[in-house]
Amino acid sequence: MRSIMQKTNGSQFGLQPAGKQELAFRCCELTRSRSIELANSIEKLKSKI
């Protein structure tokens, strides 16, 4: 399994590292902003109860 991952990582990241890293970074940013929004809405609901 690890050897397969190393092969794909070597070919993909070797060709275009910036694209892959930026994509992962954007996914993280999106998830973080979504979780913050979710936490805020939960706090609002708590204050209403």
PQR file with spaces between the fields and no chain letter, atoms N, CA, C, O and H, PARSE charges and radii, in Angstrom:
ATOM       1  N    MET     1       0.832   -1.199    0.000 -0.4000 1.5000
ATOM       2  CA   MET     1       0.000    0.000    0.000 -0.0000 2.0000
ATOM       3  C    MET     1       0.871    1.255    0.000  0.5500 1.7000
ATOM       4  O    MET     1       0.628    2.197   -0.755 -0.5500 1.4000
ATOM       5  N    ARG     2       1.889    1.250    0.862 -0.4000 1.5000
ATOM       6  CA   ARG     2       2.758    2.417    0.959 -0.0000 2.0000
ATOM       7  C    ARG     2       3.506    2.660   -0.349  0.5500 1.7000
ATOM       8  O    ARG     2       3.673    3.804   -0.771 -0.5500 1.4000
ATOM       9  H    ARG     2       2.087    0.485    1.475  0.4000 1.0000
ATOM      10  N    SER     3       3.955    1.582   -0.988 -0.4000 1.5000
ATOM      11  CA   SER     3       4.711    1.735   -2.245 -0.0000 2.0000
ATOM      12  C    SER     3       3.822    2.362   -3.317  0.5500 1.7000
ATOM      13  O    SER     3       4.290    3.183   -4.106 -0.5500 1.4000
ATOM      14  H    SER     3       3.820    0.652   -0.645  0.4000 1.0000
ATOM      15  N    ILE     4       2.549    1.981   -3.350 -0.4000 1.5000
ATOM      16  CA   ILE     4       1.625    2.568   -4.321 -0.0000 2.0000
ATOM      17  C    ILE     4       1.465    4.065   -4.054  0.5500 1.7000
ATOM      18  O    ILE     4       1.488    4.873   -4.983 -0.5500 1.4000
ATOM      19  H    ILE     4       2.169    1.314   -2.709  0.4000 1.0000
ATOM      20  N    MET     5       1.305    4.429   -2.785 -0.4000 1.5000
ATOM      21  CA   MET     5       1.163    5.834   -2.423 -0.0000 2.0000
ATOM      22  C    MET     5       2.410    6.616   -2.832  0.5500 1.7000
ATOM      23  O    MET     5       2.307    7.717   -3.373 -0.5500 1.4000
ATOM      24  H    MET     5       1.287    3.774   -2.030  0.4000 1.0000
ATOM      25  N    GLN     6       3.583    6.048   -2.574 -0.4000 1.5000
ATOM      26  CA   GLN     6       4.823    6.743   -2.911 -0.0000 2.0000
ATOM      27  C    GLN     6       4.933    6.954   -4.417  0.5500 1.7000
ATOM      28  O    GLN     6       5.402    8.001   -4.864 -0.5500 1.4000
ATOM      29  H    GLN     6       3.666    5.154   -2.134  0.4000 1.0000
ATOM      30  N    LYS     7       4.508    5.975   -5.196 -0.4000 1.5000
ATOM      31  CA   LYS     7       4.572    6.110   -6.651 -0.0000 2.0000
ATOM      32  C    LYS     7       3.643    7.230   -7.129  0.5500 1.7000
ATOM      33  O    LYS     7       4.052    8.074   -7.926 -0.5500 1.4000
ATOM      34  H    LYS     7       4.127    5.124   -4.834  0.4000 1.0000
ATOM      35  N    THR     8       2.411    7.240   -6.653 -0.4000 1.5000
ATOM      36  CA   THR     8       1.465    8.273   -7.094 -0.0000 2.0000
ATOM      37  C    THR     8       1.898    9.642   -6.597  0.5500 1.7000
ATOM      38  O    THR     8       1.820   10.624   -7.336 -0.5500 1.4000
ATOM      39  H    THR     8       2.079    6.554   -6.005  0.4000 1.0000
ATOM      40  N    ASN     9       2.354    9.716   -5.354 -0.4000 1.5000
ATOM      41  CA   ASN     9       2.820   10.997   -4.821 -0.0000 2.0000
ATOM      42  C    ASN     9       3.989   11.521   -5.635  0.5500 1.7000
ATOM      43  O    ASN     9       4.040   12.707   -5.961 -0.5500 1.4000
ATOM      44  H    ASN     9       2.417    8.919   -4.754  0.4000 1.0000
ATOM      45  N    GLY    10       4.930   10.644   -5.965 -0.4000 1.5000
ATOM      46  CA   GLY    10       6.100   11.065   -6.722 -0.0000 2.0000
ATOM      47  C    GLY    10       5.713   11.638   -8.074  0.5500 1.7000
ATOM      48  O    GLY    10       6.244   12.671   -8.483 -0.5500 1.4000
ATOM      49  H    GLY    10       4.889    9.681   -5.700  0.4000 1.0000
ATOM      50  N    SER    11       4.786   10.975   -8.779 -0.4000 1.5000
ATOM      51  CA   SER    11       4.414   11.448  -10.115 -0.0000 2.0000
ATOM      52  C    SER    11       3.541   12.699  -10.030  0.5500 1.7000
ATOM      53  O    SER    11       3.776   13.669  -10.750 -0.5500 1.4000
ATOM      54  H    SER    11       4.355   10.136   -8.447  0.4000 1.0000
ATOM      55  N    GLN    12       2.539   12.682   -9.157 -0.4000 1.5000
ATOM      56  CA   GLN    12       1.603   13.811   -9.089 -0.0000 2.0000
ATOM      57  C    GLN    12       2.275   15.055   -8.519  0.5500 1.7000
ATOM      58  O    GLN    12       2.226   16.127   -9.123 -0.5500 1.4000
ATOM      59  H    GLN    12       2.347   11.893   -8.572  0.4000 1.0000
ATOM      60  N    PHE    13       2.902   14.909   -7.353 -0.4000 1.5000
ATOM      61  CA   PHE    13       3.496   16.076   -6.704 -0.0000 2.0000
ATOM      62  C    PHE    13       4.742   16.557   -7.435  0.5500 1.7000
ATOM      63  O    PHE    13       5.094   17.734   -7.361 -0.5500 1.4000
ATOM      64  H    PHE    13       2.942   14.039   -6.862  0.4000 1.0000
ATOM      65  N    GLY    14       5.407   15.650   -8.137 -0.4000 1.5000
ATOM      66  CA   GLY    14       6.582   16.052   -8.892 -0.0000 2.0000
ATOM      67  C    GLY    14       6.206   16.965  -10.055  0.5500 1.7000
ATOM      68  O    GLY    14       6.941   17.897  -10.381 -0.5500 1.4000
ATOM      69  H    GLY    14       5.121   14.694   -8.197  0.4000 1.0000
ATOM      70  N    LEU    15       5.060   16.696  -10.679 -0.4000 1.5000
ATOM      71  CA   LEU    15       4.646   17.483  -11.836 -0.0000 2.0000
ATOM      72  C    LEU    15       4.097   18.839  -11.413  0.5500 1.7000
ATOM      73  O    LEU    15       4.516   19.872  -11.936 -0.5500 1.4000
ATOM      74  H    LEU    15       4.463   15.939  -10.415  0.4000 1.0000
ATOM      75  N    GLN    16       3.154   18.839  -10.463 -0.4000 1.5000
ATOM      76  CA   GLN    16       2.522   20.096  -10.077 -0.0000 2.0000
ATOM      77  C    GLN    16       2.265   20.150   -8.568  0.5500 1.7000
ATOM      78  O    GLN    16       1.135   19.939   -8.127 -0.5500 1.4000
ATOM      79  H    GLN    16       2.814   18.000  -10.039  0.4000 1.0000
ATOM      80  N    PRO    17       3.296   20.428   -7.782 -0.5600 1.5000
ATOM      81  CA   PRO    17       3.136   20.445   -6.327  0.2800 2.0000
ATOM      82  C    PRO    17       2.238   21.577   -5.847  0.5500 1.7000
ATOM      83  O    PRO    17       1.445   21.393   -4.924 -0.5500 1.4000
ATOM      84  N    ALA    18       2.359   22.748   -6.470 -0.4000 1.5000
ATOM      85  CA   ALA    18       1.593   23.910   -6.007 -0.0000 2.0000
ATOM      86  C    ALA    18       0.099   23.649   -6.127  0.5500 1.7000
ATOM      87  O    ALA    18      -0.662   23.956   -5.209 -0.5500 1.4000
ATOM      88  H    ALA    18       3.004   22.897   -7.220  0.4000 1.0000
ATOM      89  N    GLY    19      -0.326   23.080   -7.259 -0.4000 1.5000
ATOM      90  CA   GLY    19      -1.752   22.835   -7.476 -0.0000 2.0000
ATOM      91  C    GLY    19      -2.338   21.910   -6.423  0.5500 1.7000
ATOM      92  O    GLY    19      -3.389   22.193   -5.847 -0.5500 1.4000
ATOM      93  H    GLY    19       0.292   22.830   -8.004  0.4000 1.0000
ATOM      94  N    LYS    20      -1.651   20.800   -6.176 -0.4000 1.5000
ATOM      95  CA   LYS    20      -2.161   19.828   -5.209 -0.0000 2.0000
ATOM      96  C    LYS    20      -2.185   20.429   -3.799  0.5500 1.7000
ATOM      97  O    LYS    20      -3.162   20.268   -3.067 -0.5500 1.4000
ATOM      98  H    LYS    20      -0.797   20.570   -6.643  0.4000 1.0000
ATOM      99  N    GLN    21      -1.115   21.115   -3.428 -0.4000 1.5000
ATOM     100  CA   GLN    21      -1.051   21.696   -2.087 -0.0000 2.0000
ATOM     101  C    GLN    21      -2.119   22.771   -1.912  0.5500 1.7000
ATOM     102  O    GLN    21      -2.762   22.852   -0.866 -0.5500 1.4000
ATOM     103  H    GLN    21      -0.321   21.246   -4.023  0.4000 1.0000
ATOM     104  N    GLU    22      -2.303   23.592   -2.940 -0.4000 1.5000
ATOM     105  CA   GLU    22      -3.291   24.654   -2.845 -0.0000 2.0000
ATOM     106  C    GLU    22      -4.693   24.067   -2.724  0.5500 1.7000
ATOM     107  O    GLU    22      -5.526   24.577   -1.975 -0.5500 1.4000
ATOM     108  H    GLU    22      -1.780   23.527   -3.790  0.4000 1.0000
ATOM     109  N    LEU    23      -4.944   22.998   -3.464 -0.4000 1.5000
ATOM     110  CA   LEU    23      -6.249   22.346   -3.398 -0.0000 2.0000
ATOM     111  C    LEU    23      -6.514   21.829   -1.989  0.5500 1.7000
ATOM     112  O    LEU    23      -7.600   22.026   -1.443 -0.5500 1.4000
ATOM     113  H    LEU    23      -4.267   22.584   -4.073  0.4000 1.0000
ATOM     114  N    ALA    24      -5.523   21.172   -1.406 -0.4000 1.5000
ATOM     115  CA   ALA    24      -5.666   20.658   -0.049 -0.0000 2.0000
ATOM     116  C    ALA    24      -5.855   21.798    0.935  0.5500 1.7000
ATOM     117  O    ALA    24      -6.659   21.698    1.861 -0.5500 1.4000
ATOM     118  H    ALA    24      -4.641   21.013   -1.849  0.4000 1.0000
ATOM     119  N    PHE    25      -5.103   22.901    0.732 -0.4000 1.5000
ATOM     120  CA   PHE    25      -5.198   24.047    1.611 -0.0000 2.0000
ATOM     121  C    PHE    25      -6.591   24.661    1.535  0.5500 1.7000
ATOM     122  O    PHE    25      -7.171   25.023    2.559 -0.5500 1.4000
ATOM     123  H    PHE    25      -4.450   22.983   -0.021  0.4000 1.0000
ATOM     124  N    ARG    26      -7.123   24.775    0.328 -0.4000 1.5000
ATOM     125  CA   ARG    26      -8.465   25.351    0.164 -0.0000 2.0000
ATOM     126  C    ARG    26      -9.511   24.467    0.805  0.5500 1.7000
ATOM     127  O    ARG    26     -10.464   24.964    1.405 -0.5500 1.4000
ATOM     128  H    ARG    26      -6.651   24.481   -0.503  0.4000 1.0000
ATOM     129  N    CYS    27      -9.342   23.148    0.685 -0.4000 1.5000
ATOM     130  CA   CYS    27     -10.281   22.228    1.339 -0.0000 2.0000
ATOM     131  C    CYS    27     -10.256   22.442    2.848  0.5500 1.7000
ATOM     132  O    CYS    27     -11.307   22.482    3.488 -0.5500 1.4000
ATOM     133  H    CYS    27      -8.567   22.744    0.198  0.4000 1.0000
ATOM     134  N    CYS    28      -9.055   22.580    3.419 -0.4000 1.5000
ATOM     135  CA   CYS    28      -8.923   22.813    4.856 -0.0000 2.0000
ATOM     136  C    CYS    28      -9.585   24.125    5.246  0.5500 1.7000
ATOM     137  O    CYS    28     -10.312   24.178    6.238 -0.5500 1.4000
ATOM     138  H    CYS    28      -8.202   22.547    2.899  0.4000 1.0000
ATOM     139  N    GLU    29      -9.344   25.185    4.481 -0.4000 1.5000
ATOM     140  CA   GLU    29      -9.931   26.497    4.773 -0.0000 2.0000
ATOM     141  C    GLU    29     -11.454   26.412    4.724  0.5500 1.7000
ATOM     142  O    GLU    29     -12.140   26.943    5.597 -0.5500 1.4000
ATOM     143  H    GLU    29      -8.753   25.143    3.675  0.4000 1.0000
ATOM     144  N    LEU    30     -11.976   25.739    3.698 -0.4000 1.5000
ATOM     145  CA   LEU    30     -13.427   25.612    3.546 -0.0000 2.0000
ATOM     146  C    LEU    30     -14.013   24.865    4.735  0.5500 1.7000
ATOM     147  O    LEU    30     -15.027   25.280    5.296 -0.5500 1.4000
ATOM     148  H    LEU    30     -11.419   25.307    2.990  0.4000 1.0000
ATOM     149  N    THR    31     -13.375   23.761    5.119 -0.4000 1.5000
ATOM     150  CA   THR    31     -13.867   22.968    6.248 -0.0000 2.0000
ATOM     151  C    THR    31     -13.828   23.788    7.525  0.5500 1.7000
ATOM     152  O    THR    31     -14.758   23.733    8.330 -0.5500 1.4000
ATOM     153  H    THR    31     -12.551   23.424    4.663  0.4000 1.0000
ATOM     154  N    ARG    32     -12.744   24.559    7.716 -0.4000 1.5000
ATOM     155  CA   ARG    32     -12.607   25.350    8.933 -0.0000 2.0000
ATOM     156  C    ARG    32     -13.692   26.425    9.008  0.5500 1.7000
ATOM     157  O    ARG    32     -14.312   26.611   10.055 -0.5500 1.4000
ATOM     158  H    ARG    32     -11.989   24.603    7.062  0.4000 1.0000
ATOM     159  N    SER    33     -13.922   27.135    7.895 -0.4000 1.5000
ATOM     160  CA   SER    33     -14.937   28.188    7.901 -0.0000 2.0000
ATOM     161  C    SER    33     -16.325   27.587    8.116  0.5500 1.7000
ATOM     162  O    SER    33     -17.160   28.175    8.804 -0.5500 1.4000
ATOM     163  H    SER    33     -13.419   26.984    7.044  0.4000 1.0000
ATOM     164  N    ARG    34     -16.572   26.411    7.527 -0.4000 1.5000
ATOM     165  CA   ARG    34     -17.861   25.749    7.714 -0.0000 2.0000
ATOM     166  C    ARG    34     -18.050   25.369    9.180  0.5500 1.7000
ATOM     167  O    ARG    34     -19.130   25.569    9.738 -0.5500 1.4000
ATOM     168  H    ARG    34     -15.894   25.932    6.968  0.4000 1.0000
ATOM     169  N    SER    35     -17.011   24.825    9.805 -0.4000 1.5000
ATOM     170  CA   SER    35     -17.139   24.399   11.198 -0.0000 2.0000
ATOM     171  C    SER    35     -17.323   25.602   12.117  0.5500 1.7000
ATOM     172  O    SER    35     -18.025   25.513   13.124 -0.5500 1.4000
ATOM     173  H    SER    35     -16.135   24.663    9.352  0.4000 1.0000
ATOM     174  N    ILE    36     -16.687   26.740   11.773 -0.4000 1.5000
ATOM     175  CA   ILE    36     -16.875   27.956   12.565 -0.0000 2.0000
ATOM     176  C    ILE    36     -18.315   28.433   12.439  0.5500 1.7000
ATOM     177  O    ILE    36     -18.936   28.800   13.437 -0.5500 1.4000
ATOM     178  H    ILE    36     -16.117   26.813   10.955  0.4000 1.0000
ATOM     179  N    GLU    37     -18.853   28.432   11.217 -0.4000 1.5000
ATOM     180  CA   GLU    37     -20.246   28.821   11.004 -0.0000 2.0000
ATOM     181  C    GLU    37     -21.174   27.906   11.802  0.5500 1.7000
ATOM     182  O    GLU    37     -22.126   28.365   12.433 -0.5500 1.4000
ATOM     183  H    GLU    37     -18.348   28.134   10.406  0.4000 1.0000
ATOM     184  N    LEU    38     -20.883   26.616   11.765 -0.4000 1.5000
ATOM     185  CA   LEU    38     -21.705   25.641   12.482 -0.0000 2.0000
ATOM     186  C    LEU    38     -21.665   25.914   13.984  0.5500 1.7000
ATOM     187  O    LEU    38     -22.698   25.893   14.652 -0.5500 1.4000
ATOM     188  H    LEU    38     -20.109   26.244   11.253  0.4000 1.0000
ATOM     189  N    ALA    39     -20.470   26.169   14.507 -0.4000 1.5000
ATOM     190  CA   ALA    39     -20.322   26.450   15.928 -0.0000 2.0000
ATOM     191  C    ALA    39     -21.087   27.718   16.305  0.5500 1.7000
ATOM     192  O    ALA    39     -21.734   27.764   17.352 -0.5500 1.4000
ATOM     193  H    ALA    39     -19.630   26.186   13.964  0.4000 1.0000
ATOM     194  N    ASN    40     -21.016   28.747   15.455 -0.4000 1.5000
ATOM     195  CA   ASN    40     -21.738   29.990   15.728 -0.0000 2.0000
ATOM     196  C    ASN    40     -23.242   29.761   15.751  0.5500 1.7000
ATOM     197  O    ASN    40     -23.936   30.278   16.626 -0.5500 1.4000
ATOM     198  H    ASN    40     -20.491   28.709   14.605  0.4000 1.0000
ATOM     199  N    SER    41     -23.749   28.992   14.796 -0.4000 1.5000
ATOM     200  CA   SER    41     -25.196   28.741   14.763 -0.0000 2.0000
ATOM     201  C    SER    41     -25.628   27.925   15.980  0.5500 1.7000
ATOM     202  O    SER    41     -26.725   28.121   16.502 -0.5500 1.4000
ATOM     203  H    SER    41     -23.185   28.571   14.085  0.4000 1.0000
ATOM     204  N    ILE    42     -24.771   27.014   16.431 -0.4000 1.5000
ATOM     205  CA   ILE    42     -25.089   26.229   17.637 -0.0000 2.0000
ATOM     206  C    ILE    42     -25.146   27.158   18.854  0.5500 1.7000
ATOM     207  O    ILE    42     -26.035   27.026   19.695 -0.5500 1.4000
ATOM     208  H    ILE    42     -23.879   26.855   16.007  0.4000 1.0000
ATOM     209  N    GLU    43     -24.210   28.087   18.947 -0.4000 1.5000
ATOM     210  CA   GLU    43     -24.211   29.048   20.060 -0.0000 2.0000
ATOM     211  C    GLU    43     -25.485   29.897   20.035  0.5500 1.7000
ATOM     212  O    GLU    43     -26.076   30.165   21.081 -0.5500 1.4000
ATOM     213  H    GLU    43     -23.488   28.195   18.263  0.4000 1.0000
ATOM     214  N    LYS    44     -25.906   30.317   18.837 -0.4000 1.5000
ATOM     215  CA   LYS    44     -27.136   31.109   18.727 -0.0000 2.0000
ATOM     216  C    LYS    44     -28.335   30.298   19.200  0.5500 1.7000
ATOM     217  O    LYS    44     -29.199   30.816   19.906 -0.5500 1.4000
ATOM     218  H    LYS    44     -25.426   30.099   17.987  0.4000 1.0000
ATOM     219  N    LEU    45     -28.388   29.027   18.811 -0.4000 1.5000
ATOM     220  CA   LEU    45     -29.484   28.172   19.236 -0.0000 2.0000
ATOM     221  C    LEU    45     -29.473   28.012   20.752  0.5500 1.7000
ATOM     222  O    LEU    45     -30.529   28.049   21.384 -0.5500 1.4000
ATOM     223  H    LEU    45     -27.686   28.606   18.236  0.4000 1.0000
ATOM     224  N    LYS    46     -28.301   27.837   21.338 -0.4000 1.5000
ATOM     225  CA   LYS    46     -28.194   27.681   22.792 -0.0000 2.0000
ATOM     226  C    LYS    46     -28.720   28.926   23.501  0.5500 1.7000
ATOM     227  O    LYS    46     -29.418   28.821   24.510 -0.5500 1.4000
ATOM     228  H    LYS    46     -27.443   27.806   20.825  0.4000 1.0000
ATOM     229  N    SER    47     -28.388   30.101   22.977 -0.4000 1.5000
ATOM     230  CA   SER    47     -28.817   31.335   23.639 -0.0000 2.0000
ATOM     231  C    SER    47     -30.334   31.519   23.542  0.5500 1.7000
ATOM     232  O    SER    47     -30.931   32.166   24.402 -0.5500 1.4000
ATOM     233  H    SER    47     -27.821   30.187   22.158  0.4000 1.0000
ATOM     234  N    LYS    48     -30.962   30.958   22.502 -0.4000 1.5000
ATOM     235  CA   LYS    48     -32.417   31.084   22.355 -0.0000 2.0000
ATOM     236  C    LYS    48     -33.147   30.188   23.343  0.5500 1.7000
ATOM     237  O    LYS    48     -34.235   30.528   23.809 -0.5500 1.4000
ATOM     238  H    LYS    48     -30.477   30.433   21.803  0.4000 1.0000
ATOM     239  N    ILE    49     -32.557   29.054   23.662 -0.4000 1.5000
ATOM     240  CA   ILE    49     -33.231   28.090   24.551 -0.0000 2.0000
ATOM     241  C    ILE    49     -33.271   28.633   25.979  0.5500 1.7000
ATOM     242  O    ILE    49     -33.796   27.972   26.876 -0.5500 1.4000
ATOM     243  H    ILE    49     -31.673   28.778   23.284  0.4000 1.0000
